[in-house]
């Protein structure tokens, strides 16, 4: 069964075609050298094979499975390292690999053991507990190879895997690849350095300006290239002219000539050359990998060098289903759990979720200080009356102060979720592991909503405890200079508005998360993603006057902003103060507007991520 088969792949960056009709194939146990100068299109072909880019034309089959139609199933037994290896720099090497192993469906103990195994394979066992951010370039490259080996893949795609490695590391990598190929793993090794592949690969393909000019078994290609002879001697120009007089086409390479004899007897040609000069060397060209590469990149490919294409464009017969890779179930749950693990390990998550609670606590005690100050002035005869404070009002004020901080923090966190992964090259590691982009997006959304829920619950709990301890949740009373008390707002009347405000704080925060995620999928750079997220939330405020009675569709109508508050919390604060004219102007939009923002943001984010080019 063919491990990898690419047929007639074409891809364009804008109007420029980067890949033109590329075809290649790997069998189990093949070590395939994918050659070409920098910019020839090798990395683009690997991205296409892994589903990071979608081809304009052509087909991709992995272990007989159509990778375009069934991407999860096709990539279930694939390991890859493409360009720069990306990792969570604050996490250790062991943590990074264990997270990826769990993303592939392994249980915790097995994931830890698999991470340790691959670290041992690449010589990083002693560095397992070091943060990936402290690694040198060569160590990160070894870690990149380790993540590609997780789960013992049957197809391994490595793009310039020796970048940054010292000679010892390159030798270790060659030994490892020979071992894997000997165990039946198909290895595709992309490189522009011939010395890396000499003596290692059994098949090669040479890419030139996005076109496959040579593709096939190394022995067959050596037989083809060996038809030329090396000519050396003096005077070299005279020898070259004599060959041209014989109807041959010599090529000058350094201080030698390379010439195809085109059926002529070598002895006869040698006699012609010795008649006019001093012939120092006349022998078949060594059939090295370098010779094949130079022939393909400097000359025109021979008719027999063209890669094979199936007759009439038919796909190969499907393989036995029992031999095909089986994708790990529950991809979205795996993506969600992975995002939760990485989010929990982030150093910023705890301060981000605790800061709103701190603002709520500060607000309660500031209100308590103001109430006690007013009562002291009443007792001193400076004021006729003042209210004695209420837990309901204290909590409303606390949430009005804290929720803008929480919303801003969630907007920042969500706006970095995709953009930061793209910048750190960690999104690629996720996408090549039997997941679709929608799986990753929904996993990120779920993790962010959990963070939002924890932040909101923590803020509400701290505000409630502080307000209860400071005032209790009784009636709001006005205390006069003579000590008389009058109820301004009965607790029984405020309780309903209180629970209503708490319920209606959930959907706007979820919508903020979705908007931040949408901005992150739209814009590649993290700082710009945050700017776009802020613009999406606050920009529509400019339309408020024009919308008039429809301003309830604005997301800011359902969250306190620090400048105005027409939300359910603003209504609660008015009711808790005993305002007879308390009004919640956007009550009819309280569910529909945040839901609309949430749904629209998720749909746009999914479409944007689907079209996003992932390195």
Secondary structure, DSSP 8 states (H G I E B T S, - for coil): -EEEEEEEEEEEETTEEEEEEEEEEEETT-EEEEE--TTSSHHHHHHHHHTSS--SEEEEEETTEETTT-HHHHGGGEEEE-SS----TTSBHHHHHHHHHHHTT--HHHHHHHHHHHHHHTT-GGGTTSBGGG--HHHHHHHHHHHHTTT--SEEEEESTTTT--HHHHHHHHHHHHHHHHTT-EEEEEES-HHHHTTT-SEEEEEETTEEEEEEEHHHHHHHHTTEEEEEEESHHHHHHHHHHTT---EEETTEEEEE-TT--HHHHHHHHHTTSEEEEEEE----HHHHHHHHHHS---GGGS----GGG-------GGGS----S-HHHHHHHHHHHHHHH-THHHHHHHHHHHHHHHHHHHHHHHHHHHHHHHHTTS-SEEE---HHHHHHHHHHHHHHHHHHHHHHHHHHHTHHHHHHT-HHHHHTTT--HHHHHHHHHHHHHHHHHHHHHHHHHHHHHHHHHHT-SS-EEEEETTS-EEEEE-HHHHHHHHHHHHHHHHHHHHHHHHHHHHHHHH-SSHHHHHHHHHHHHHGGGGGHHHHGGGGGGSGGGGS--SS---SHHHHHHHHHTT-TT---TTGGGTTHHHHHHHHHHHHHHHHHHHH----
